[in-house]
């Protein structure tokens, strides 16, 4: 796998932005462990991993199995709608433009039957 190098300035900006997101959504989690795991999950989603399933995200976070990720997404106590709303506000504050338009393009993978294949 080939990963593009990231400058230390870009990495510092990304880390600062992720800290801001963590502070914004942190209060939505009643306990520290789900809060930490949610941040690790976000880091994994933003990482250059080619696939982002439970095993890869867990390994990226330093876990030996996906059970912690599965617990966060399926059983931990937090309000996904509130976190979604917090993230939306963050994105609008930082990327929003009054004349902007959001276009979601899910054509990155060509569908072939019941499976997706990378282009």
Secondary structure, DSSP 8 states (H G I E B T S, - for coil): -------HHHHHHHHHHHHHHHHHHHTTBSSHHHHHHHHHHHHHHHS--S--SHHHHHHHTT-SSTHHHHHHHHTS-B-HHHHHHHHHHHHHHHH--TT-------TTEEEETTEEEE-
